[in-house]
Amino acid sequence: DQQVKQNSPSLSVQEGRISILNCDYTNSMFDYFLWYKKYPAEGPTFLISISSIKDKNEDGRFTVFLNKSAKHLSLHIVPSQPGDSAVYFCAAGGSGGSNYKLTFGKGTLLTVNP
Amino acid sequence: DAGITQSPRHKVTETGTPVTLRCHQTENHRYMYWYRQDPGHGLRLIHYSYGVKDTDKGEVSDGYSVSRSKTEDFLLTLESATSSQTSVYFCAISESGQGETQYFGPGTRLLVL
């Protein structure tokens, strides 16, 4: 039972345009969400997070939107840069008693073309 | 960057041999985690620790054991390695657990022949 889903294995965008990465979840007990970026042969790097009490969080070129009623969150990158090319993982935490565990999606490979 | 190191970074071993991976942190964080990353599966939690000598199982704990005798070190042991344990293993840390961001180490690539 996959509680966090990233349905797009890959996404390709042009440099300067917007990248939108999507994530859906099924467990209504999740109360915080994170995005990680991962380059090949490196560990995941924390990018941005959002609490369930908010619907938007912004950090520079990165914005995360949360739609709790739809159990959906998205990461917007504007403008996209070639250095943003990486695998992006969505993660969720706060499911009941085990509220320090994170559940990860399978990841989306973003390619930003010059 | 969080001070997390993993050793070894690469290892090749044979089926049936025991293997121990080490995670070392310099952040004095209470929580430590071991994940594995496989194609088509994302990151899956193996075991975690919420303090010295306090550990618990994650979603894919079969065939693995852990130990934490010091705050800074979290060891993952494959009792008898199998080919299905070929993977990339990541250690992560967080300061207090609930609602906290987890920070990841650089990973250990393990090949079991």
Backbone of each chain as ProteinMPNN parsed JSONL, in Angstrom:
{"seq_chain_A": "DQQVKQNSPSLSVQEGRISILNCDYTNSMFDYFLWYKKYPAEGPTFLISISSIKDKNEDGRFTVFLNKSAKHLSLHIVPSQPGDSAVYFCAAGGSGGSNYKLTFGKGTLLTVNP", "coords_chain_A": {"N_chain_A": [[0.852, -1.18, 0.0], [0.904, 1.928, -1.119], [1.544, 4.86, 0.332], [2.41, 7.365, -0.31], [2.565, 8.903, -3.322], [4.217, 9.434, -6.353], [3.387, 10.056, -9.372], [4.522, 10.619, -11.799], [7.253, 9.42, -13.358], [9.247, 10.809, -14.648], [10.204, 14.085, -15.846], [10.516, 16.651, -18.196], [11.786, 19.828, -18.88], [12.197, 23.14, -20.292], [14.98, 25.29, -19.834], [14.513, 28.107, -17.752], [11.774, 27.985, -17.8], [8.785, 26.97, -15.977], [8.906, 24.342, -13.612], [6.871, 21.739, -12.537], [6.29, 19.559, -10.051], [4.55, 16.758, -8.9], [2.698, 15.263, -6.165], [0.903, 12.807, -4.441], [-0.995, 11.744, -1.615], [-2.255, 9.293, 0.704], [-2.789, 8.936, 3.381], [-4.483, 10.505, 5.849], [-3.466, 11.284, 8.257], [-0.943, 12.285, 7.994], [1.019, 15.096, 8.722], [3.017, 16.791, 8.029], [5.094, 17.728, 5.298], [7.682, 17.112, 2.945], [10.158, 18.015, 0.517], [12.785, 16.527, -1.238], [15.878, 16.718, -2.94], [17.877, 14.85, -5.17], [21.022, 14.14, -6.361], [22.893, 12.045, -8.632], [24.824, 9.485, -7.07], [24.973, 10.799, -4.654], [23.716, 11.737, -1.371], [20.214, 12.284, -0.508], [19.093, 15.661, -0.511], [17.692, 18.056, 1.586], [15.059, 20.158, 0.578], [12.642, 21.804, 0.747], [9.879, 22.342, 2.976], [6.52, 21.778, 4.272], [3.966, 22.483, 6.557], [0.91, 20.926, 7.619], [-0.875, 22.839, 8.36], [-0.619, 24.923, 6.738], [-0.985, 26.23, 3.365], [0.803, 26.928, 1.505], [4.258, 27.348, 0.892], [7.195, 29.157, 0.504], [10.439, 29.445, -0.874], [12.778, 31.173, -2.157], [13.377, 30.24, -5.432], [11.744, 28.087, -5.197], [8.589, 26.725, -4.495], [6.168, 25.242, -2.481], [3.015, 23.78, -2.658], [0.109, 22.907, -0.894], [-2.744, 20.935, -0.945], [-5.026, 19.975, 1.049], [-7.586, 18.857, 1.028], [-7.664, 17.502, -1.355], [-5.606, 15.839, -0.92], [-3.014, 16.335, -1.952], [0.103, 17.529, -3.07], [2.372, 19.91, -4.48], [5.416, 20.827, -6.088], [6.845, 23.744, -7.175], [9.155, 25.065, -9.397], [10.693, 27.927, -10.25], [12.584, 30.347, -11.982], [13.326, 27.41, -13.91], [16.484, 25.765, -13.838], [19.422, 24.377, -15.41], [21.002, 23.116, -13.439], [19.113, 22.208, -11.706], [18.403, 19.747, -12.493], [17.706, 16.593, -11.452], [16.752, 13.889, -9.237], [13.677, 14.119, -7.63], [12.256, 13.736, -4.506], [9.256, 13.269, -2.814], [8.102, 13.475, 0.514], [6.406, 12.378, 3.458], [5.279, 12.946, 6.801], [4.324, 12.204, 10.25], [2.316, 10.375, 10.746], [0.133, 9.39, 12.843], [1.065, 7.576, 15.753], [3.724, 7.087, 15.078], [5.246, 9.475, 14.572], [7.648, 10.53, 13.752], [8.638, 9.242, 11.642], [9.371, 9.148, 8.179], [7.63, 8.82, 5.137], [8.339, 7.982, 1.897], [7.888, 8.977, -1.536], [8.331, 7.461, -4.824], [9.905, 9.002, -6.376], [10.715, 11.559, -8.838], [12.293, 12.099, -11.854], [13.748, 14.962, -12.841], [14.557, 16.764, -15.678], [16.24, 19.473, -16.88], [16.493, 21.261, -19.692], [18.989, 23.011, -21.474]], "CA_chain_A": [[0.0, 0.0, 0.0], [1.781, 3.064, -1.276], [0.854, 5.984, 0.946], [2.881, 8.587, -0.959], [2.719, 8.534, -4.73], [4.661, 10.385, -7.365], [2.929, 9.296, -10.528], [5.333, 10.899, -12.984], [8.649, 9.006, -13.135], [10.181, 11.774, -15.218], [9.672, 15.344, -16.346], [11.523, 17.398, -18.933], [11.372, 21.214, -19.108], [13.207, 24.032, -20.831], [15.576, 26.262, -18.925], [13.769, 29.351, -17.642], [10.344, 27.732, -17.65], [8.39, 26.441, -14.68], [8.815, 22.896, -13.392], [5.856, 21.396, -11.536], [6.362, 18.155, -9.648], [3.342, 16.456, -8.145], [2.755, 14.189, -5.179], [-0.381, 12.507, -3.812], [-0.876, 10.888, -0.437], [-3.526, 8.675, 1.069], [-2.962, 8.91, 4.829], [-4.89, 11.826, 6.325], [-2.755, 11.597, 9.489], [0.296, 13.017, 7.694], [0.833, 16.512, 9.029], [4.032, 17.65, 7.421], [5.529, 17.207, 4.007], [8.995, 17.622, 2.574], [10.726, 17.675, -0.776], [14.223, 16.326, -1.26], [16.511, 16.626, -4.252], [18.985, 13.891, -5.121], [21.906, 13.977, -7.503], [23.504, 10.707, -8.677], [25.961, 9.174, -6.188], [24.944, 11.641, -3.453], [22.535, 11.551, -0.538], [19.144, 13.272, -0.71], [19.283, 16.963, 0.117], [16.432, 18.701, 1.918], [14.789, 21.317, -0.264], [11.607, 22.659, 1.305], [8.849, 21.579, 3.672], [5.29, 22.501, 4.567], [3.109, 21.911, 7.581], [-0.47, 20.771, 7.146], [-1.69, 24.005, 8.711], [-0.397, 25.918, 5.691], [-1.249, 25.738, 2.014], [1.876, 27.373, 0.615], [5.515, 27.761, 1.498], [8.052, 29.618, -0.579], [11.846, 29.658, -0.541], [13.475, 31.514, -3.394], [12.732, 29.75, -6.662], [10.969, 26.89, -4.875], [7.334, 26.908, -3.77], [5.387, 24.028, -2.312], [1.594, 24.007, -2.44], [-0.564, 21.771, -0.28], [-4.196, 20.895, -1.032], [-5.359, 18.873, 1.958], [-8.829, 18.193, 0.652], [-7.342, 16.59, -2.454], [-4.428, 15.067, -0.508], [-2.101, 16.571, -3.072], [1.029, 18.646, -2.964], [3.181, 20.114, -5.678], [6.62, 21.653, -5.972], [7.054, 24.589, -8.338], [10.497, 25.632, -9.509], [10.629, 29.008, -11.235], [12.697, 29.64, -13.255], [14.115, 26.183, -13.854], [17.875, 25.892, -14.278], [20.014, 23.06, -15.674], [21.469, 22.547, -12.178], [17.981, 21.612, -10.998], [18.223, 18.388, -12.992], [17.945, 15.667, -10.345], [15.553, 13.162, -8.815], [12.99, 14.801, -6.542], [11.436, 12.858, -3.691], [8.264, 13.808, -1.903], [8.05, 12.676, 1.736], [5.357, 12.792, 4.388], [5.484, 12.46, 8.156], [3.306, 12.547, 11.223], [1.17, 9.463, 10.696], [-0.255, 8.807, 14.122], [2.064, 7.446, 16.807], [5.096, 7.084, 14.552], [5.232, 10.77, 13.896], [8.963, 10.971, 13.309], [9.024, 8.487, 10.457], [9.004, 9.715, 6.893], [7.269, 7.905, 4.057], [8.795, 8.609, 0.659], [7.444, 8.548, -2.844], [9.362, 6.775, -5.593], [10.769, 9.99, -7.007], [10.522, 12.031, -10.209], [13.526, 12.592, -12.456], [13.576, 16.221, -13.558], [15.628, 17.154, -16.591], [16.082, 20.835, -17.371], [17.291, 21.365, -20.912], [19.483, 24.381, -21.746]], "C_chain_A": [[0.896, 1.24, 0.0], [1.075, 4.308, -0.762], [1.257, 7.326, 0.334], [3.222, 8.234, -2.401], [3.216, 9.707, -5.563], [4.433, 9.684, -8.692], [3.717, 9.562, -11.802], [6.773, 10.486, -12.709], [9.645, 10.034, -13.644], [9.439, 12.994, -15.754], [10.808, 16.091, -17.031], [10.991, 18.799, -19.212], [12.538, 22.005, -19.691], [13.712, 24.985, -19.746], [14.759, 27.554, -18.947], [12.273, 29.164, -17.46], [10.053, 27.192, -16.259], [8.411, 24.92, -14.696], [7.777, 22.667, -12.295], [5.931, 19.904, -11.272], [5.214, 17.884, -8.687], [3.508, 15.255, -7.222], [1.359, 14.026, -4.569], [-0.16, 11.602, -2.61], [-2.261, 10.379, -0.034], [-3.816, 8.749, 2.568], [-3.275, 10.31, 5.358], [-4.21, 12.219, 7.642], [-1.425, 12.298, 9.221], [0.077, 14.495, 8.006], [2.028, 17.385, 8.661], [4.635, 16.924, 6.232], [6.839, 17.879, 3.612], [9.308, 17.224, 1.137], [12.243, 17.586, -0.625], [14.668, 16.255, -2.717], [17.693, 15.671, -4.145], [19.725, 13.859, -6.45], [22.476, 12.562, -7.473], [24.703, 10.605, -7.742], [26.057, 10.11, -4.982], [23.715, 11.296, -2.62], [21.47, 12.579, -0.861], [19.427, 14.545, 0.087], [17.918, 17.599, 0.366], [16.272, 19.981, 1.095], [13.819, 22.289, 0.414], [10.569, 21.785, 1.986], [7.608, 22.441, 3.872], [4.521, 21.747, 5.632], [1.682, 21.852, 7.069], [-1.359, 21.96, 7.509], [-1.519, 25.13, 7.684], [-0.795, 25.345, 4.338], [-0.168, 26.156, 1.025], [3.107, 27.713, 1.443], [6.498, 28.051, 0.373], [9.471, 29.839, -0.071], [12.587, 29.902, -1.837], [12.721, 31.047, -4.622], [11.782, 28.582, -6.412], [9.732, 27.236, -4.045], [6.632, 25.571, -3.676], [3.951, 24.429, -1.984], [0.982, 22.736, -1.875], [-2.074, 21.944, -0.399], [-4.661, 19.7, -0.198], [-6.613, 18.14, 1.558], [-8.598, 17.184, -0.465], [-6.198, 15.65, -2.108], [-3.357, 15.139, -1.598], [-1.163, 17.717, -2.728], [1.871, 18.724, -4.234], [4.355, 21.02, -5.351], [6.781, 22.417, -7.276], [8.471, 25.156, -8.289], [10.456, 26.669, -10.637], [11.759, 30.014, -10.983], [13.559, 28.389, -13.098], [15.508, 26.423, -14.44], [18.445, 24.497, -14.534], [20.516, 22.362, -14.419], [20.364, 21.953, -11.328], [17.733, 20.18, -11.449], [18.657, 17.394, -11.919], [16.68, 14.841, -10.149], [14.971, 13.886, -7.606], [12.075, 13.814, -5.826], [10.496, 13.69, -2.835], [8.242, 12.896, -0.674], [6.989, 13.254, 2.663], [5.619, 12.194, 5.758], [4.325, 12.826, 9.045], [2.127, 11.62, 11.25], [0.946, 8.801, 12.047], [0.897, 8.734, 15.091], [3.497, 7.512, 16.306], [5.368, 8.383, 13.847], [6.611, 11.321, 13.59], [9.449, 10.158, 12.121], [8.58, 9.251, 9.228], [8.675, 8.6, 5.93], [7.562, 8.617, 2.747], [8.032, 8.095, -0.549], [8.611, 7.945, -3.608], [10.282, 7.734, -6.339], [10.369, 10.327, -8.43], [11.842, 12.586, -10.703], [13.216, 13.839, -13.278], [14.805, 16.482, -14.419], [15.319, 18.553, -17.104], [17.042, 21.028, -18.527], [17.704, 22.807, -21.177], [18.836, 24.962, -23.002]], "O_chain_A": [[1.554, 1.551, 0.993], [0.103, 4.761, -1.367], [0.524, 8.309, 0.45], [4.063, 7.373, -2.662], [2.696, 10.82, -5.479], [5.21, 8.813, -9.082], [3.596, 8.819, -12.776], [7.453, 11.129, -11.91], [10.762, 10.125, -13.134], [8.248, 12.953, -16.064], [11.923, 16.157, -16.513], [9.88, 18.953, -19.719], [13.697, 21.601, -19.6], [12.963, 25.417, -18.87], [14.364, 28.035, -20.009], [11.58, 30.08, -17.016], [10.966, 26.984, -15.46], [7.989, 24.291, -15.666], [7.807, 23.323, -11.254], [5.669, 19.089, -12.156], [4.942, 18.673, -7.781], [4.327, 14.366, -7.454], [0.715, 15.016, -4.223], [0.763, 10.788, -2.599], [-3.287, 10.96, -0.387], [-4.971, 8.637, 2.978], [-2.423, 11.197, 5.315], [-4.355, 13.353, 8.098], [-0.835, 12.855, 10.147], [-0.93, 15.078, 7.603], [2.041, 18.581, 8.951], [4.679, 15.696, 6.17], [7.071, 19.051, 3.906], [8.793, 16.234, 0.618], [12.886, 18.424, 0.007], [13.936, 15.796, -3.594], [18.42, 15.68, -3.152], [19.149, 13.593, -7.505], [22.539, 11.943, -6.411], [25.5, 11.538, -7.64], [27.112, 10.202, -4.355], [22.788, 10.645, -3.103], [21.773, 13.631, -1.423], [19.932, 14.498, 1.209], [17.087, 17.672, -0.54], [17.206, 20.767, 0.937], [14.145, 23.457, 0.623], [10.393, 20.622, 1.621], [7.633, 23.655, 3.674], [4.44, 20.519, 5.606], [1.29, 22.627, 6.196], [-2.48, 22.069, 7.012], [-2.193, 26.158, 7.758], [-0.926, 24.131, 4.18], [-0.213, 25.786, -0.149], [3.016, 28.281, 2.531], [6.615, 27.286, -0.584], [9.676, 30.357, 1.027], [12.977, 28.964, -2.532], [11.564, 31.413, -4.829], [11.091, 28.14, -7.329], [9.814, 27.938, -3.038], [6.512, 24.85, -4.667], [3.707, 25.298, -1.148], [1.293, 21.63, -2.318], [-2.621, 22.974, -0.003], [-4.685, 18.566, -0.675], [-6.703, 16.924, 1.73], [-9.252, 16.142, -0.519], [-5.852, 14.769, -2.895], [-2.871, 14.119, -2.087], [-1.574, 18.735, -2.172], [2.05, 17.74, -4.952], [4.287, 21.863, -4.456], [6.846, 21.82, -8.351], [8.916, 25.662, -7.258], [10.22, 26.345, -11.801], [11.884, 30.498, -9.859], [14.429, 28.339, -12.229], [15.681, 27.177, -15.398], [17.988, 23.529, -13.926], [20.463, 21.135, -14.339], [20.636, 21.271, -10.341], [16.93, 19.473, -10.84], [19.823, 17.357, -11.526], [15.668, 15.066, -10.811], [15.695, 14.223, -6.67], [11.241, 13.15, -6.441], [10.893, 14.679, -2.219], [8.351, 11.677, -0.807], [6.714, 14.454, 2.652], [6.12, 11.075, 5.872], [3.461, 13.626, 8.685], [1.05, 11.995, 11.713], [1.527, 7.755, 12.336], [1.637, 9.705, 15.252], [4.389, 7.947, 17.035], [5.685, 8.398, 12.658], [6.73, 12.482, 13.201], [10.564, 10.37, 11.643], [7.545, 9.918, 9.233], [9.344, 7.567, 5.9], [7.086, 9.728, 2.518], [7.591, 6.946, -0.589], [9.739, 7.915, -3.115], [11.314, 7.326, -6.87], [9.774, 9.515, -9.139], [12.444, 13.442, -10.055], [12.51, 13.774, -14.284], [15.939, 16.427, -13.946], [14.263, 18.789, -17.692], [18.259, 20.964, -18.356], [16.878, 23.717, -21.115], [19.131, 26.096, -23.379]]}, "seq_chain_B": "DAGITQSPRHKVTETGTPVTLRCHQTENHRYMYWYRQDPGHGLRLIHYSYGVKDTDKGEVSDGYSVSRSKTEDFLLTLESATSSQTSVYFCAISESGQGETQYFGPGTRLLVL", "coords_chain_B": {"N_chain_B": [[25.997, 21.914, 5.551], [24.811, 18.939, 7.129], [26.742, 17.143, 9.53], [27.418, 14.233, 8.596], [28.711, 11.096, 8.099], [29.351, 8.138, 6.204], [30.455, 4.79, 6.249], [31.671, 1.71, 4.851], [32.004, 3.545, 1.709], [31.619, 2.156, -0.596], [31.03, -1.259, -1.228], [31.737, -4.624, -1.938], [30.528, -7.824, -1.59], [30.124, -11.289, -0.667], [27.412, -13.621, -1.012], [25.916, -14.702, 1.989], [27.804, -13.814, 3.778], [28.504, -11.798, 6.695], [27.814, -8.299, 7.019], [28.7, -5.029, 7.976], [27.602, -1.768, 8.176], [28.48, 1.609, 8.742], [27.327, 4.541, 10.33], [28.11, 7.814, 11.083], [27.729, 10.693, 13.051], [28.156, 14.178, 13.67], [26.534, 15.974, 14.831], [25.15, 15.658, 17.151], [22.521, 14.77, 17.181], [19.439, 13.316, 18.195], [17.874, 11.376, 16.859], [18.318, 8.737, 14.564], [18.498, 7.118, 11.381], [18.164, 4.354, 9.115], [17.993, 3.841, 5.687], [17.102, 2.204, 2.626], [17.676, 2.475, -0.874], [16.152, 1.658, -3.819], [15.689, 0.981, -7.298], [12.543, 1.987, -8.527], [11.383, 1.902, -6.057], [11.908, 4.023, -4.401], [12.832, 5.536, -1.303], [13.179, 3.482, 1.463], [12.449, 2.759, 4.822], [14.568, 1.086, 7.049], [15.553, 0.533, 9.729], [15.363, 2.442, 12.772], [16.585, 4.788, 15.227], [15.915, 6.164, 18.376], [17.407, 7.084, 20.387], [20.333, 6.435, 22.463], [20.922, 3.026, 22.522], [18.238, 2.629, 22.014], [16.158, 1.38, 19.706], [14.191, 0.653, 16.755], [12.055, -1.156, 14.46], [11.748, -0.601, 10.92], [9.98, -0.454, 7.802], [11.144, -2.409, 6.177], [12.712, -4.406, 7.579], [13.551, -7.065, 7.814], [16.219, -9.361, 7.957], [18.09, -7.561, 8.683], [19.938, -5.943, 11.298], [20.455, -3.563, 13.958], [22.559, -1.343, 15.851], [23.18, 0.91, 18.515], [25.377, 2.321, 20.375], [26.528, 4.64, 21.083], [25.77, 8.142, 20.958], [26.658, 9.271, 18.556], [27.076, 7.228, 16.686], [25.651, 4.831, 14.503], [24.997, 1.641, 13.69], [24.504, -0.604, 11.013], [23.754, -3.911, 10.405], [24.002, -6.593, 8.218], [23.046, -9.699, 8.633], [23.492, -12.111, 7.246], [24.388, -11.756, 4.225], [22.346, -11.32, 1.318], [21.555, -11.546, -2.199], [19.377, -9.951, -2.697], [19.734, -7.852, -1.037], [21.432, -6.169, -2.216], [21.967, -2.856, -2.816], [21.574, 0.718, -2.379], [22.492, 2.287, 0.519], [21.317, 4.564, 2.866], [22.01, 6.711, 5.532], [20.305, 8.706, 7.925], [19.657, 11.656, 9.904], [17.901, 13.288, 12.582], [16.918, 16.038, 14.64], [14.974, 16.088, 16.746], [12.884, 14.471, 16.062], [9.692, 14.49, 15.874], [8.066, 16.207, 13.332], [10.435, 17.116, 12.364], [13.017, 17.908, 10.053], [14.764, 15.469, 8.21], [18.165, 14.746, 7.711], [20.449, 13.648, 5.327], [23.088, 11.22, 4.878], [25.945, 10.519, 2.674], [25.646, 8.02, 1.517], [26.001, 4.428, 1.027], [27.118, 2.177, -1.28], [26.221, -1.04, -1.875], [27.081, -4.201, -3.044], [26.033, -7.435, -3.433], [27.249, -10.467, -4.21]], "CA_chain_B": [[25.659, 20.49, 5.474], [24.885, 18.188, 8.374], [27.946, 16.336, 9.621], [27.101, 12.806, 8.563], [29.565, 10.291, 7.234], [29.024, 6.723, 6.134], [31.574, 3.966, 5.817], [32.405, 2.199, 3.688], [31.153, 4.154, 0.683], [31.335, 1.103, -1.566], [31.444, -2.576, -0.751], [31.33, -5.827, -2.662], [30.65, -8.966, -0.693], [29.532, -12.524, -1.189], [26.22, -14.137, -0.334], [26.136, -15.473, 3.202], [28.754, -13.168, 4.689], [27.958, -10.657, 7.44], [28.302, -6.986, 6.588], [28.312, -3.943, 8.87], [27.741, -0.412, 7.668], [28.559, 2.553, 9.861], [26.92, 5.929, 10.166], [28.677, 8.643, 12.139], [27.269, 12.075, 12.978], [28.81, 15.127, 14.581], [25.512, 16.988, 15.152], [24.545, 15.32, 18.442], [21.087, 14.586, 17.009], [18.928, 12.159, 18.928], [17.279, 10.358, 15.994], [19.099, 8.272, 13.416], [17.69, 6.238, 10.54], [18.771, 3.674, 7.981], [17.114, 3.622, 4.554], [17.675, 1.672, 1.399], [17.075, 3.018, -2.083], [16.16, 0.723, -4.939], [14.897, 1.46, -8.444], [11.123, 1.673, -8.46], [10.89, 1.849, -4.674], [12.217, 5.212, -3.617], [13.575, 5.307, -0.062], [12.401, 2.699, 2.418], [13.059, 2.754, 6.142], [14.964, -0.241, 7.522], [15.506, 0.641, 11.19], [15.67, 3.775, 13.265], [16.962, 4.867, 16.636], [15.449, 7.386, 19.032], [18.321, 7.355, 21.486], [21.331, 5.387, 22.677], [20.366, 1.71, 22.83], [16.809, 2.604, 21.693], [15.978, 1.207, 18.271], [12.939, 0.012, 16.362], [12.041, -1.609, 13.073], [11.039, 0.119, 9.892], [9.105, -1.253, 6.937], [11.865, -3.486, 5.489], [13.748, -4.728, 8.56], [13.96, -8.477, 7.794], [17.583, -9.61, 7.502], [18.945, -6.474, 9.162], [19.908, -5.567, 12.701], [21.136, -2.3, 14.195], [22.997, -1.072, 17.21], [23.586, 2.299, 18.786], [25.987, 2.364, 21.699], [26.904, 6.034, 21.321], [24.914, 9.069, 20.221], [27.16, 9.615, 17.232], [27.251, 6.089, 15.781], [24.513, 3.938, 14.277], [25.511, 0.564, 12.844], [23.546, -1.488, 10.348], [24.38, -5.196, 10.119], [23.334, -7.625, 7.438], [23.507, -10.893, 9.346], [23.974, -13.038, 6.221], [23.988, -10.975, 3.067], [21.72, -11.969, 0.172], [21.59, -10.706, -3.4], [18.271, -8.987, -2.618], [20.173, -6.726, -0.228], [22.188, -5.245, -3.063], [21.214, -1.622, -2.76], [22.281, 1.873, -1.837], [22.024, 2.487, 1.882], [21.483, 5.917, 3.354], [21.765, 7.047, 6.923], [19.749, 10.053, 8.111], [19.55, 12.085, 11.299], [17.042, 14.435, 12.864], [17.224, 16.536, 15.98], [14.031, 15.705, 17.797], [11.886, 13.51, 15.622], [8.41, 14.944, 15.361], [8.062, 17.407, 12.516], [11.781, 17.576, 12.073], [13.641, 17.507, 8.802], [15.84, 14.49, 8.278], [19.321, 15.072, 6.869], [20.989, 12.379, 4.858], [24.491, 11.015, 4.574], [26.257, 10.377, 1.254], [25.25, 6.707, 1.033], [26.916, 3.297, 0.837], [26.659, 1.303, -2.35], [26.555, -2.428, -1.52], [26.819, -5.229, -4.053], [26.146, -8.778, -2.886], [27.383, -11.403, -5.344]], "C_chain_B": [[25.789, 19.808, 6.829], [26.113, 17.301, 8.35], [27.622, 14.864, 9.73], [28.065, 12.117, 7.614], [29.122, 8.844, 7.295], [30.26, 5.961, 5.661], [31.179, 2.494, 5.824], [31.472, 2.891, 2.706], [30.765, 3.152, -0.396], [31.798, -0.218, -0.966], [30.884, -3.645, -1.653], [31.549, -6.998, -1.726], [29.971, -10.172, -1.322], [28.322, -12.934, -0.36], [26.603, -14.953, 0.886], [27.097, -14.842, 4.189], [28.074, -12.046, 5.464], [28.606, -9.36, 6.982], [27.823, -5.951, 7.6], [28.617, -2.612, 8.219], [27.678, 0.547, 8.846], [28.081, 3.935, 9.438], [27.437, 6.711, 11.356], [28.21, 10.079, 11.963], [27.994, 12.925, 14.019], [27.837, 16.195, 15.065], [24.859, 16.777, 16.506], [23.021, 15.211, 18.355], [20.641, 13.278, 17.646], [18.502, 11.02, 17.997], [18.214, 10.017, 14.836], [18.302, 7.189, 12.696], [18.577, 5.55, 9.498], [17.691, 3.425, 6.929], [17.872, 2.835, 3.485], [16.933, 2.278, 0.214], [17.259, 2.035, -3.216], [15.323, 1.292, -6.068], [13.439, 1.037, -8.308], [10.544, 1.644, -7.067], [11.143, 3.123, -3.886], [13.068, 4.85, -2.415], [12.682, 4.576, 0.928], [13.165, 2.567, 3.729], [13.337, 1.32, 6.604], [14.825, -0.323, 9.047], [15.745, 2.096, 11.562], [15.997, 3.713, 14.749], [16.492, 6.213, 17.19], [16.251, 7.706, 20.281], [19.319, 6.227, 21.61], [20.634, 4.132, 23.188], [18.856, 1.6, 22.562], [16.627, 2.534, 20.189], [14.643, 0.536, 17.993], [12.978, -0.292, 14.876], [11.3, -0.628, 12.177], [10.251, -0.843, 9.031], [9.813, -2.422, 6.259], [13.017, -3.973, 6.366], [14.248, -6.175, 8.502], [15.365, -8.625, 7.222], [18.58, -8.564, 7.951], [18.837, -6.347, 10.686], [20.7, -4.272, 12.862], [21.607, -2.234, 15.644], [23.415, 0.375, 17.332], [24.072, 2.374, 20.228], [26.439, 3.772, 22.082], [25.986, 6.932, 20.497], [25.357, 9.226, 18.781], [27.218, 8.468, 16.229], [26.016, 5.202, 15.724], [24.969, 2.9, 13.259], [24.372, -0.261, 12.277], [24.274, -2.765, 9.969], [23.461, -6.068, 9.295], [23.879, -8.948, 7.969], [24.141, -11.903, 8.39], [23.501, -12.475, 4.89], [23.379, -11.85, 1.958], [21.732, -10.998, -1.011], [20.48, -9.651, -3.383], [18.623, -7.773, -1.763], [21.17, -5.83, -0.962], [21.379, -3.974, -3.203], [22.151, -0.47, -2.431], [21.656, 2.195, -0.486], [22.342, 3.908, 2.337], [21.17, 5.984, 4.844], [21.185, 8.462, 6.972], [19.693, 10.366, 9.595], [18.498, 13.182, 11.401], [17.187, 14.785, 14.336], [16.268, 15.986, 17.028], [12.918, 14.79, 17.331], [10.653, 14.155, 15.029], [8.537, 16.248, 14.596], [9.427, 17.904, 12.111], [12.264, 17.072, 10.725], [14.703, 16.458, 9.069], [16.93, 14.878, 7.28], [20.075, 13.787, 6.588], [22.504, 12.399, 4.68], [24.685, 10.741, 3.088], [25.916, 9.005, 0.675], [26.386, 5.7, 0.958], [26.32, 2.414, -0.244], [27.152, -0.114, -2.066], [26.147, -3.371, -2.641], [27.059, -6.589, -3.42], [26.136, -9.768, -4.046], [26.963, -12.816, -4.964]], "O_chain_B": [[26.734, 20.053, 7.579], [26.49, 16.769, 7.306], [27.559, 14.312, 10.829], [28.209, 12.518, 6.459], [28.589, 8.382, 8.304], [31.004, 6.423, 4.796], [30.432, 2.063, 6.702], [30.254, 2.821, 2.868], [29.718, 3.279, -1.031], [32.822, -0.284, -0.287], [29.73, -3.594, -2.078], [32.621, -7.148, -1.14], [29.332, -10.076, -2.369], [28.228, -12.633, 0.83], [27.502, -15.792, 0.827], [27.193, -15.294, 5.33], [27.161, -11.406, 4.943], [29.778, -9.324, 6.609], [26.671, -5.989, 8.033], [29.735, -2.359, 7.771], [26.939, 0.338, 9.807], [28.387, 4.423, 8.35], [27.229, 6.32, 12.505], [28.282, 10.628, 10.864], [28.382, 12.451, 15.087], [28.25, 17.202, 15.639], [24.094, 17.626, 16.963], [22.314, 15.514, 19.316], [21.36, 12.279, 17.639], [18.733, 9.848, 18.294], [18.815, 10.895, 14.218], [17.538, 6.445, 13.31], [19.595, 6.091, 9.066], [16.628, 2.88, 7.223], [19.103, 2.81, 3.451], [15.736, 2.557, 0.283], [18.377, 1.63, -3.534], [14.352, 2.009, -5.822], [13.139, -0.12, -8.013], [9.352, 1.392, -6.894], [10.617, 3.268, -2.783], [13.922, 3.966, -2.491], [11.559, 5.004, 1.196], [14.366, 2.299, 3.743], [12.46, 0.458, 6.557], [14.075, -1.145, 9.573], [16.264, 2.879, 10.766], [15.723, 2.723, 15.428], [16.651, 7.255, 16.554], [15.827, 8.497, 21.123], [19.187, 5.191, 20.958], [19.865, 4.171, 24.149], [18.259, 0.566, 22.861], [16.903, 3.498, 19.475], [14.041, -0.072, 18.878], [13.808, 0.233, 14.133], [10.375, 0.068, 12.597], [9.892, -1.931, 9.48], [9.144, -3.349, 5.804], [14.171, -3.954, 5.939], [15.283, -6.48, 9.095], [15.675, -8.096, 6.154], [19.769, -8.655, 7.646], [17.788, -6.609, 11.275], [21.516, -3.926, 12.008], [21.13, -2.955, 16.521], [23.928, 0.983, 16.392], [23.283, 2.477, 21.168], [26.698, 4.059, 23.251], [25.484, 6.518, 19.452], [24.522, 9.307, 17.88], [27.392, 8.71, 15.035], [25.418, 4.867, 16.747], [25.287, 3.23, 12.117], [23.404, -0.574, 12.969], [25.298, -2.716, 9.287], [22.291, -6.259, 9.629], [25.051, -9.268, 7.768], [25.19, -12.476, 8.683], [22.36, -12.69, 4.48], [23.837, -12.963, 1.702], [21.898, -9.79, -0.84], [20.623, -8.585, -3.982], [17.895, -6.78, -1.761], [21.683, -4.861, -0.402], [20.235, -4.006, -3.655], [23.352, -0.655, -2.232], [20.441, 2.355, -0.372], [23.469, 4.387, 2.212], [20.204, 5.398, 5.332], [21.538, 9.311, 6.153], [19.683, 9.467, 10.435], [18.237, 13.906, 10.44], [17.531, 13.941, 15.164], [16.693, 15.481, 18.067], [12.086, 14.374, 18.138], [10.571, 14.348, 13.816], [9.035, 17.25, 15.109], [9.557, 19.002, 11.57], [11.956, 15.953, 10.315], [15.452, 16.551, 10.042], [16.645, 15.285, 6.153], [20.306, 12.962, 7.472], [23.109, 13.428, 4.378], [23.719, 10.729, 2.323], [25.899, 8.846, -0.546], [27.558, 6.058, 0.842], [25.179, 1.962, -0.145], [28.357, -0.36, -2.021], [25.013, -3.339, -3.121], [28.152, -6.869, -2.928], [25.146, -9.892, -4.768], [27.015, -13.721, -5.798]]}, "name": "protein", "num_of_chains": 2, "seq": "DQQVKQNSPSLSVQEGRISILNCDYTNSMFDYFLWYKKYPAEGPTFLISISSIKDKNEDGRFTVFLNKSAKHLSLHIVPSQPGDSAVYFCAAGGSGGSNYKLTFGKGTLLTVNPDAGITQSPRHKVTETGTPVTLRCHQTENHRYMYWYRQDPGHGLRLIHYSYGVKDTDKGEVSDGYSVSRSKTEDFLLTLESATSSQTSVYFCAISESGQGETQYFGPGTRLLVL"}
